[in-house]
Amino acid sequence: MAFTIKQSDTSPSLQATLQDADGNAININGASIRFHMKAVGGAIVIDQPMTIVNAAGGIVKYDWQSGDTDTAGTYYAEFEVTYTDLSVETFPNNTNETILIIPQLN
């Protein structure tokens, strides 16, 4: 399911639950998370840290910054976890999340 936001909006935040292949939440206690977003067929447009909302439940969020949603279009997103042992895992690991930025009417 795609996350949809209107062009130039910074709310609502993007929230995700990081899960393994069986649908179990990943414990990200002590980890750091980065949000990557790129235009379909384009370059990375966002590479920023995320906030951990619930470490044991694998819940993270990204608060949109001014300029993040200025360009309407379809984007792919992923969440890169760096664990305390410095190993890296990207979610989702079998596809990409889709972000739709809908054009404003004006």
Protein Blocks (a to p, Z undefined) as FASTA:
>chain_A
ZZdddehiabdcdddddddfkopacdfehiacddddddehiacfbdcddddfblmnopac
ddddehjlmpgcddddddddddfkopacdddfkbccdddddddfZZ
